[in-house]
């Protein structure tokens, strides 16, 4: 059987078992019913479902994007079939508690499973990503009645979920949202307002759609402190919980995107009077938790979504790499330098093609390792002996795990197109679609710039810099481990990483030396890129330490680490130099000069 071109089962196995040792999680009470056998079963199932139900209609999803006729959204039928198979397998609740119908699968294993679906068909998987996040938020913050009515039907695919945050005038600045929630005598609310860029905002794929809507109650404080969270279903539930009367939620239209086309992107309107549930206009909504705490509740879903977008970017970069590698192995063209006669050789033998493949391998496999490391932190946060340490590391790594793959696995997709040459930019091959799909991820769930502000403006400064200190400590531990080996190459990697980590600490101190946020954050995007590369260099040293065998897979890991330390880590030097200069070019630029 030929290896899959969707993801690498062997790499996932290496990362989970040889590096992260996830089998040891079964000694914890939450995961005590599991074993490596159950982990492998769900991983194989995910590969099979992704291959059978998701991958075949990936191109159809792209060529025949959702349409809206003014009443209904129409989506390729295979999307619904794939999502039913996903739900029937129990994967919506795979990492959730037994008590709500979940499997209590470690989040690390669940993340590995999801990589298959994102790589096979990111457009269809978008609905599952949103529904899983919606269900997790409700399980954590909703009332038992709300969980029973709205969340549990998500686990078997009857309800799908959305997150309705952005508004046309506000974008990512949630402090400026104006959607209002008017309290009713029965304890419900009537929601009035417009949202924008809402993925999965309307369709016929499920019996009901559960919108999680941010809105303001009367008298709420200004800014983010006055935002509440509401459940607003497309259909109001009857006494038995089944969908009944249509709620006052309609679409102004849908957005037509360059990528992720299978995930319908909508502009919903709440409370325009098209429907009058209970005989009056206004979308019926139900408050989640307490008033004015909506953004705090939503952050749990937003952080999960940031990691999900990072995983999607990783998976798209990974499958593009595998497909371009397969092409390079099978496409004969040209001859080695200095050879004029004889048969043409596969292009994988040309050094520049190998450079592009090595770069893709370093980006994609490095990003996947980071995603699984962060997922392991989620498991440690839930069940480990030092939850605070896990939370601290997760806080600083989340913006990197979202943005680094979104930037560099997109670059991997660019290189995949280049490997295929003229074939790469035609629709006869998948790689051009992977690039278009991945181009959305530097914007999804907070742009690259927003993530950089979160990293430099909050994560590294919170609690006196404890998160940065914790990250540098774990890097230092890896450096010591590598130096204790007798391997000269690993020792060289360790020395280079140690120097780069020192620059992270020094540059961070320089940027904040006068505690002026305007100057400190002016070049935050460069900071994110530099620190992200240092983190991936650390991840590659970790992988190189775990890949001590002499199989092609182990030797390939060492070669990718060698590439990253020779070609990629040196990129950080000029970035740190720029940051250390506290360059004011962007601050001093006058608008009229553009």
C-alpha positions as CSV (number, residue, x, y, z in Angstrom):
1,X,0.0,0.0,0.0
2,X,1.4,3.4,-1.0
3,X,1.8,6.0,1.7
4,X,-1.0,8.5,1.9
5,X,-0.5,11.9,0.2
6,X,-2.9,13.5,2.7
7,X,-0.8,13.2,5.9
8,X,2.0,11.0,7.1
9,X,0.8,8.3,9.5
10,X,4.5,7.4,10.3
11,X,5.3,11.0,11.3
12,X,2.3,11.2,13.5
13,X,3.3,7.9,15.1
14,X,6.8,9.2,15.7
15,X,5.6,12.5,17.2
16,X,3.0,10.9,19.5
17,X,4.9,7.9,20.7
18,X,8.6,8.4,20.2
19,X,8.7,12.1,21.1
20,X,5.7,13.1,23.2
21,X,5.2,9.6,24.8
22,X,1.4,10.1,24.8
23,X,0.9,6.5,25.8
24,X,2.0,7.6,29.3
25,X,-1.2,9.7,29.5
26,X,-3.1,6.5,30.1
27,X,-1.7,6.4,33.7
28,X,-3.8,9.5,34.5
29,X,-7.4,8.9,35.8
30,X,-9.1,10.8,33.0
31,X,-7.5,8.6,30.3
32,X,-7.3,5.3,32.2
33,X,-9.8,3.5,30.0
34,X,-7.5,4.2,26.9
35,X,-4.4,2.5,25.7
36,X,-2.1,2.7,22.7
37,X,-4.4,0.3,21.0
38,X,-7.5,2.7,21.3
39,X,-5.3,5.6,20.2
40,X,-4.2,3.8,17.1
41,X,-7.8,2.7,16.4
42,X,-9.1,6.2,16.3
43,X,-6.1,7.5,14.4
44,X,-6.7,4.8,11.7
45,X,-10.4,5.6,11.7
46,X,-9.6,9.2,11.1
47,X,-7.3,8.4,8.2
48,X,-9.9,6.1,6.7
49,X,-12.8,8.6,7.0
50,X,-10.7,11.5,5.7
51,X,-9.6,9.4,2.8
52,X,-13.0,8.0,2.0
53,X,-15.4,10.9,2.7
54,X,-13.4,14.1,2.8
55,X,-10.7,14.0,0.2
56,X,-12.8,13.0,-2.8
57,X,-14.9,16.1,-2.9
58,X,-12.1,18.6,-1.9
59,X,-11.9,19.9,-5.5
60,X,-15.7,19.9,-6.0
61,X,-16.0,22.0,-2.9
62,X,-13.6,24.5,-4.5
63,X,-15.1,24.6,-7.9
64,X,-18.8,24.6,-6.7
65,X,-18.7,26.9,-3.7
66,X,-21.9,27.5,-1.6
67,X,-24.6,29.6,-3.2
68,X,-27.5,31.6,-1.6
69,X,-30.8,32.0,-3.4
70,X,-32.2,34.5,-1.0
71,X,-33.8,31.9,1.2
72,X,-31.5,28.9,1.5
73,X,-27.7,28.2,1.2
74,X,-26.9,25.4,-1.2
75,X,-23.8,23.3,-0.6
76,X,-22.2,20.3,-2.3
77,X,-24.1,17.2,-1.0
78,X,-20.9,15.3,-0.3
79,X,-20.2,17.8,2.5
80,X,-23.2,16.6,4.5
81,X,-22.3,13.0,3.9
82,X,-18.7,13.5,5.2
83,X,-19.9,15.4,8.3
84,X,-22.4,12.7,9.1
85,X,-19.7,10.1,8.9
86,X,-17.5,12.3,11.2
87,X,-20.3,12.7,13.8
88,X,-21.4,9.0,13.5
89,X,-17.8,8.0,14.5
90,X,-18.2,10.0,17.7
91,X,-15.4,12.4,16.7
92,X,-17.3,15.6,17.6
93,X,-17.1,14.7,21.3
94,X,-14.0,12.6,21.1
95,X,-12.0,14.7,23.6
96,X,-15.0,15.6,25.7
97,X,-16.1,14.2,29.1
98,X,-18.0,10.9,29.4
99,X,-20.8,12.6,31.2
100,X,-21.8,14.6,28.2
101,X,-21.3,11.8,25.8
102,X,-17.6,12.2,24.9
103,X,-14.8,9.6,24.6
104,X,-12.3,11.4,26.9
105,X,-9.7,10.9,24.3
106,X,-6.5,12.9,25.0
107,X,-6.5,16.2,23.2
108,X,-3.1,15.4,21.8
109,X,-4.5,12.3,20.0
110,X,-7.6,14.2,18.9
111,X,-5.4,16.9,17.4
112,X,-3.5,14.3,15.4
113,X,-6.8,12.9,14.2
114,X,-8.0,16.3,13.1
115,X,-4.9,16.9,11.1
116,X,-6.1,14.2,8.6
117,X,-9.4,16.0,8.1
118,X,-7.9,19.5,7.6
119,X,-5.4,18.1,5.1
120,X,-8.1,16.1,3.2
121,X,-10.7,18.9,2.9
122,X,-10.3,22.0,5.0
123,X,-13.5,23.5,3.7
124,X,-15.7,20.7,4.9
125,X,-13.7,20.3,8.2
126,X,-14.4,23.9,9.0
127,X,-18.0,23.0,10.1
128,X,-16.6,20.3,12.4
129,X,-14.0,22.7,13.8
130,X,-16.6,25.3,14.7
131,X,-19.0,22.8,16.1
132,X,-16.4,21.1,18.4
133,X,-15.4,24.5,19.7
134,X,-18.9,25.6,20.2
135,X,-19.7,22.4,22.1
136,X,-16.6,22.7,24.3
137,X,-17.6,26.3,25.3
138,X,-21.1,25.3,26.2
139,X,-19.9,22.3,28.2
140,X,-17.7,24.7,30.2
141,X,-19.9,27.7,30.7
142,X,-23.6,26.9,29.9
143,X,-26.3,25.7,32.2
144,X,-27.2,22.0,32.4
145,X,-30.4,22.7,30.6
146,X,-28.6,24.6,27.8
147,X,-26.1,21.7,27.5
148,X,-28.9,19.2,27.2
149,X,-30.9,21.2,24.7
150,X,-28.2,22.8,22.5
151,X,-24.8,21.0,23.0
152,X,-25.6,17.3,23.2
153,X,-27.3,17.3,19.8
154,X,-24.0,18.5,18.4
155,X,-22.3,15.3,19.3
156,X,-24.4,13.2,16.9
157,X,-24.5,15.9,14.2
158,X,-28.0,17.2,14.7
159,X,-26.8,20.6,15.7
160,X,-23.9,22.5,14.2
161,X,-22.3,25.6,15.8
162,X,-20.9,29.0,14.9
163,X,-19.1,31.8,16.7
164,X,-20.8,35.2,15.7
165,X,-18.4,37.9,16.9
166,X,-17.3,40.3,14.2
167,X,-19.6,43.1,12.9
168,X,-19.3,45.0,9.6
169,X,-18.1,48.2,11.2
170,X,-15.9,46.7,13.9
171,X,-14.0,43.8,12.4
172,X,-11.6,42.3,15.0
173,X,-12.1,45.2,17.4
174,X,-14.8,43.6,19.5
175,X,-14.9,46.6,21.9
176,X,-17.0,48.4,19.2
177,X,-19.7,45.8,18.6
178,X,-23.3,47.2,18.8
179,X,-25.5,44.2,18.6
180,X,-28.0,44.5,21.4
181,X,-29.8,42.1,23.6
182,X,-33.2,43.2,25.1
183,X,-34.3,41.2,28.2
184,X,-37.8,39.5,28.1
185,X,-40.1,38.6,30.9
186,X,-39.5,34.9,30.5
187,X,-35.8,35.3,31.1
188,X,-34.8,35.1,27.4
189,X,-33.5,38.0,25.3
190,X,-34.3,39.5,21.9
191,X,-31.2,40.0,19.8
192,X,-30.9,42.8,17.2
193,X,-27.8,43.4,15.1
194,X,-25.6,42.5,12.1
195,X,-22.6,40.2,12.1
196,X,-20.0,39.6,9.4
197,X,-17.6,36.9,8.3
198,X,-19.5,34.2,10.1
199,X,-18.4,30.8,8.9
200,X,-21.1,28.2,8.8
201,X,-23.7,30.9,9.5
202,X,-26.5,29.2,7.5
203,X,-26.9,25.9,5.7
204,X,-29.1,22.8,5.5
205,X,-26.4,20.4,6.7
206,X,-27.9,19.9,10.2
207,X,-31.3,20.0,11.9
208,X,-30.3,23.2,13.7
209,X,-27.5,25.8,13.9
210,X,-26.5,27.2,17.3
211,X,-25.0,30.6,17.0
212,X,-22.9,31.9,19.9
213,X,-23.5,35.6,19.6
214,X,-21.7,38.5,21.4
215,X,-24.1,41.3,22.2
216,X,-24.7,44.1,24.8
217,X,-27.5,44.2,27.4
218,X,-29.0,47.5,28.4
219,X,-26.8,49.6,30.7
220,X,-23.7,47.5,29.9
221,X,-20.3,49.1,30.4
222,X,-18.6,50.4,27.3
223,X,-15.9,48.4,25.6
224,X,-15.1,44.7,26.1
225,X,-16.3,44.8,29.8
226,X,-19.9,45.2,28.6
227,X,-20.1,42.2,26.2
228,X,-22.4,39.2,27.0
229,X,-22.7,35.9,25.3
230,X,-25.9,34.4,24.0
231,X,-27.1,31.1,22.4
232,X,-29.2,32.1,19.3
233,X,-30.5,29.0,17.5
234,X,-31.7,29.0,13.9
235,X,-34.8,27.1,15.1
236,X,-36.3,27.5,18.6
237,X,-36.5,24.2,20.4
238,X,-39.8,22.6,21.2
239,X,-40.6,21.1,24.6
240,X,-38.9,17.8,23.6
241,X,-35.8,19.8,22.4
242,X,-36.4,19.2,18.7
243,X,-36.2,22.2,16.4
244,X,-39.5,23.9,15.9
245,X,-40.3,27.6,15.2
246,X,-37.9,29.5,12.9
247,X,-36.0,32.2,14.8
248,X,-35.5,35.7,13.5
249,X,-32.1,35.0,12.0
250,X,-31.6,35.6,8.3
251,X,-28.7,36.3,5.9
252,X,-28.0,39.5,4.1
253,X,-25.7,37.5,1.9
254,X,-22.7,35.3,1.7
255,X,-19.0,36.2,1.0
256,X,-17.2,34.6,-1.9
257,X,-13.6,33.7,-0.9
258,X,-10.4,32.7,-2.6
259,X,-10.0,29.7,-0.4
260,X,-11.8,27.5,2.2
261,X,-14.7,27.8,-0.3
262,X,-16.5,24.8,1.1
263,X,-17.1,26.6,4.4
264,X,-19.9,29.0,3.7
265,X,-19.0,32.5,5.0
266,X,-22.0,34.6,5.8
267,X,-23.4,38.0,6.8
268,X,-26.2,37.2,9.2
269,X,-28.8,39.6,10.5
270,X,-30.4,39.1,13.9
271,X,-33.9,40.6,14.5
272,X,-34.8,42.2,11.2
273,X,-38.4,41.0,11.5
274,X,-38.4,38.5,8.6
275,X,-39.5,35.9,11.1
276,X,-41.5,36.7,14.2
277,X,-41.0,34.0,16.8
278,X,-43.7,34.2,19.5
279,X,-45.5,36.8,17.3
280,X,-42.8,39.5,17.6
281,X,-39.6,40.5,15.8
282,X,-36.2,39.9,17.3
283,X,-34.0,36.8,17.4
284,X,-34.6,34.9,20.6
285,X,-31.4,34.4,22.6
286,X,-30.4,32.7,25.8
287,X,-27.8,34.2,28.1
288,X,-24.7,32.0,28.7
289,X,-23.4,32.5,32.3
290,X,-23.5,36.0,33.7
291,X,-24.0,39.3,31.9
292,X,-20.9,41.2,30.7
293,X,-18.7,38.2,30.9
294,X,-19.2,37.1,27.3
295,X,-15.8,37.8,26.0
296,X,-14.2,35.9,28.9
297,X,-16.3,32.8,28.0
298,X,-15.7,33.3,24.3
299,X,-11.9,33.3,24.8
300,X,-12.0,29.6,25.5
301,X,-13.5,29.0,22.1
302,X,-11.3,31.7,20.5
303,X,-8.1,30.1,21.8
304,X,-9.2,26.7,20.7
305,X,-10.0,28.1,17.3
306,X,-6.5,29.8,17.1
307,X,-4.9,26.4,17.6
308,X,-7.4,24.9,15.2
309,X,-6.4,27.4,12.5
310,X,-2.8,26.8,13.1
311,X,-3.5,23.0,12.7
312,X,-5.4,23.7,9.5
313,X,-2.5,25.8,8.1
314,X,-0.1,23.0,9.1
315,X,-2.1,20.3,7.5
316,X,-2.4,22.2,4.2
317,X,1.3,22.8,4.2
318,X,1.9,19.1,4.9
319,X,-0.3,17.7,2.2
320,X,1.1,20.1,-0.3
321,X,4.6,18.9,0.6
322,X,3.6,15.2,0.2
323,X,2.0,15.9,-3.2
324,X,5.0,17.9,-4.5
325,X,7.4,15.2,-3.2
326,X,5.4,12.5,-5.0
327,X,5.5,14.6,-8.2
328,X,9.2,15.3,-7.9
329,X,9.9,11.5,-7.5
330,X,7.9,10.7,-10.6
331,X,8.5,13.5,-13.0
332,X,11.6,13.0,-15.2
333,X,13.2,16.1,-16.5
334,X,16.7,17.2,-17.2
335,X,20.0,15.5,-16.2
336,X,22.5,16.0,-13.4
337,X,25.0,18.9,-13.9
338,X,27.8,17.9,-16.2
339,X,25.9,15.0,-17.8
340,X,24.7,15.7,-21.4
341,X,23.5,12.3,-22.5
342,X,21.4,9.5,-21.2
343,X,17.9,9.3,-19.8
344,X,16.3,12.2,-17.9
345,X,16.2,11.9,-14.2
346,X,13.4,12.5,-11.7
347,X,13.5,16.2,-10.7
348,X,13.9,15.2,-7.0
349,X,17.6,14.6,-7.9
350,X,18.2,18.2,-8.7
351,X,19.6,20.1,-5.7
352,X,17.3,23.1,-6.0
353,X,14.3,20.9,-6.0
354,X,15.6,19.2,-2.9
355,X,16.1,22.6,-1.3
356,X,12.4,23.4,-1.9
357,X,11.3,20.0,-0.6
358,X,13.6,20.3,2.5
359,X,12.1,23.7,3.2
360,X,8.6,22.3,3.0
361,X,9.5,19.3,5.2
362,X,11.1,21.6,7.8
363,X,8.1,23.9,7.9
364,X,5.3,21.3,7.8
365,X,6.9,18.7,10.1
366,X,8.1,21.5,12.5
367,X,4.6,23.0,12.6
368,X,2.9,19.7,13.2
369,X,5.2,19.0,16.1
370,X,4.4,22.4,17.6
371,X,0.7,21.8,17.2
372,X,0.9,18.4,19.0
373,X,3.2,19.9,21.7
374,X,0.5,22.6,22.4
375,X,-2.2,19.9,22.4
376,X,-0.1,18.0,25.0
377,X,-0.1,21.2,27.1
378,X,-3.9,21.2,27.0
379,X,-3.8,17.6,28.4
380,X,-1.4,18.6,31.1
381,X,-3.6,21.6,31.9
382,X,-6.5,19.3,32.4
383,X,-4.8,16.4,34.1
384,X,-1.1,17.1,34.8
385,X,0.7,17.6,38.1
386,X,1.7,21.2,37.2
387,X,-1.3,22.8,35.5
388,X,-0.1,26.3,36.1
389,X,3.1,25.6,34.2
390,X,1.2,24.1,31.3
391,X,-1.2,27.1,31.2
392,X,1.8,29.5,31.3
393,X,3.5,27.8,28.3
394,X,0.3,27.6,26.4
395,X,-0.4,31.3,26.8
396,X,2.9,32.2,25.1
397,X,2.9,29.5,22.5
398,X,-0.7,29.9,21.3
399,X,-0.1,33.1,19.1
400,X,3.0,31.4,17.7
401,X,1.1,28.1,17.0
402,X,-1.6,30.1,15.2
403,X,0.6,32.4,13.2
404,X,3.9,30.6,12.4
405,X,2.2,27.8,10.4
406,X,-0.1,30.3,8.8
407,X,3.0,32.2,7.5
408,X,5.5,29.4,6.8
409,X,3.2,26.5,5.8
410,X,1.8,29.0,3.3
411,X,5.3,29.4,2.1
412,X,5.5,25.6,1.9
413,X,2.5,25.7,-0.4
414,X,4.2,28.3,-2.5
415,X,7.2,26.1,-2.9
416,X,5.0,23.1,-3.7
417,X,3.6,25.0,-6.7
418,X,7.2,25.9,-7.7
419,X,8.3,22.2,-7.5
420,X,5.5,21.3,-10.0
421,X,6.5,24.2,-12.3
422,X,3.9,25.1,-14.9
423,X,1.7,22.2,-13.7
424,X,1.6,23.7,-10.2
425,X,-0.5,26.7,-11.1
426,X,-3.1,24.7,-13.1
427,X,-6.2,23.2,-11.6
428,X,-5.1,19.8,-12.8
429,X,-3.1,19.5,-9.5
430,X,-4.2,20.2,-5.9
431,X,-1.3,22.4,-4.9
432,X,-2.7,25.7,-6.2
433,X,-5.9,25.1,-4.2
434,X,-3.9,24.3,-1.1
435,X,-2.2,27.7,-1.5
436,X,-5.4,29.6,-1.9
437,X,-7.0,27.7,1.1
438,X,-4.0,28.5,3.3
439,X,-3.8,32.2,2.3
440,X,-6.9,32.8,4.5
441,X,-5.2,31.4,7.7
442,X,-2.9,34.5,8.4
443,X,-6.3,36.4,8.7
444,X,-8.5,33.7,10.3
445,X,-9.0,34.1,14.1
446,X,-6.9,37.2,14.5
447,X,-4.5,38.4,11.9
448,X,-0.7,38.0,12.0
449,X,-0.5,41.6,13.4
450,X,-3.0,40.9,16.1
451,X,-1.2,37.7,17.2
452,X,2.1,39.6,17.3
453,X,0.5,42.2,19.6
454,X,-0.9,39.5,21.8
455,X,2.6,37.8,22.0
456,X,4.7,40.9,22.6
457,X,2.1,43.1,24.3
458,X,0.5,40.6,26.7
459,X,2.0,37.1,26.7
460,X,5.6,37.9,27.3
461,X,4.9,40.8,29.8
462,X,2.2,39.1,31.9
463,X,3.0,38.2,35.5
464,X,6.4,39.8,35.3
465,X,7.4,37.9,32.2
466,X,6.8,34.5,33.7
467,X,5.6,32.9,30.4
468,X,8.7,34.0,28.5
469,X,10.8,32.8,31.4
470,X,9.1,29.4,31.4
471,X,9.5,29.1,27.6
472,X,13.2,29.9,27.8
473,X,13.6,27.4,30.7
474,X,12.2,24.5,28.6
475,X,14.4,25.5,25.7
476,X,17.4,25.6,28.1
477,X,16.6,22.1,29.3
478,X,16.6,20.8,25.7
479,X,19.9,22.6,25.1
480,X,21.5,20.8,28.1
481,X,20.1,17.5,27.0
482,X,21.7,17.9,23.5
483,X,25.0,19.0,25.0
484,X,25.1,15.9,27.1
485,X,25.1,13.7,24.0
486,X,28.2,12.7,22.2
487,X,26.7,13.9,19.0
488,X,28.7,16.8,17.6
489,X,26.0,17.9,15.3
490,X,23.4,18.0,18.1
491,X,25.8,19.9,20.2
492,X,26.2,22.4,17.4
493,X,22.4,22.8,17.1
494,X,22.2,23.3,20.9
495,X,24.8,26.1,20.8
496,X,23.0,27.9,18.0
497,X,19.7,27.6,19.8
498,X,21.2,28.8,23.1
499,X,22.5,31.9,21.3
500,X,19.1,32.5,19.7
501,X,17.2,32.1,22.9
502,X,19.6,34.6,24.5
503,X,18.7,37.1,21.9
504,X,15.0,36.6,22.5
505,X,15.5,37.5,26.2
506,X,17.8,40.5,25.4
507,X,15.6,41.9,22.6
508,X,12.4,41.6,24.7
509,X,14.1,43.6,27.5
510,X,15.3,46.2,25.0
511,X,11.9,46.7,23.5
512,X,10.3,47.2,26.9
513,X,13.1,49.2,28.5
514,X,11.1,52.4,28.9
515,X,7.7,50.6,29.2
516,X,6.4,52.6,26.2
517,X,3.9,50.4,24.4
518,X,3.9,52.5,21.2
519,X,7.6,52.0,20.6
520,X,7.8,48.5,22.0
521,X,5.0,47.2,19.8
522,X,5.7,49.1,16.6
523,X,7.6,46.2,15.0
524,X,5.7,43.4,16.8
525,X,5.2,41.4,13.6
526,X,9.0,41.1,13.2
527,X,9.2,39.9,16.9
528,X,6.6,37.2,16.3
529,X,8.5,36.0,13.2
530,X,11.8,35.9,15.0
531,X,10.6,34.3,18.2
532,X,8.5,31.8,16.1
533,X,11.6,30.7,14.3
534,X,13.5,30.2,17.5
535,X,10.6,28.1,18.9
536,X,10.6,25.9,15.8
537,X,14.4,25.6,16.0
538,X,13.8,24.3,19.6
539,X,11.1,21.9,18.3
540,X,13.5,20.6,15.6
541,X,16.2,20.0,18.2
542,X,13.7,18.1,20.2
543,X,12.8,15.9,17.2
544,X,16.4,15.4,16.3
545,X,17.1,14.1,19.9
546,X,14.1,11.6,19.5
547,X,15.2,10.5,16.0
548,X,18.4,8.7,17.0
549,X,17.8,5.6,14.7
550,X,19.2,5.0,11.2
551,X,15.9,4.4,9.3
552,X,15.1,6.7,6.4
553,X,12.5,8.4,8.6
554,X,15.0,9.1,11.3
555,X,17.7,10.2,8.9
556,X,15.1,12.5,7.2
557,X,14.3,14.1,10.5
558,X,18.0,14.8,11.1
559,X,18.3,16.3,7.6
560,X,15.3,18.6,8.1
561,X,16.8,19.7,11.4
562,X,20.1,20.4,9.7
563,X,18.3,22.4,7.0
564,X,16.4,24.5,9.6
565,X,19.6,25.3,11.6
566,X,21.6,26.1,8.4
567,X,19.0,28.0,6.4
568,X,16.2,29.2,8.7
569,X,17.5,30.0,12.2
570,X,20.0,32.5,10.8
571,X,17.0,34.5,9.5
572,X,16.4,35.6,13.1
573,X,19.7,37.6,13.4
574,X,18.7,40.5,11.1
575,X,15.2,40.5,12.7
576,X,16.6,40.8,16.2
577,X,19.0,43.6,15.0
578,X,16.1,45.5,13.6
579,X,14.1,45.1,16.8
580,X,17.1,46.1,19.0
581,X,17.4,49.3,17.0
582,X,13.8,50.2,18.0
583,X,13.3,51.4,14.5
584,X,10.6,54.1,14.2
585,X,10.1,54.0,10.4
586,X,6.5,52.8,10.7
587,X,5.7,55.2,13.6
588,X,7.2,58.2,11.9
589,X,5.5,57.6,8.5
590,X,3.0,60.3,7.8
591,X,-0.3,59.2,6.2
592,X,-0.1,61.9,3.5
593,X,3.3,60.5,2.4
594,X,1.8,57.3,1.1
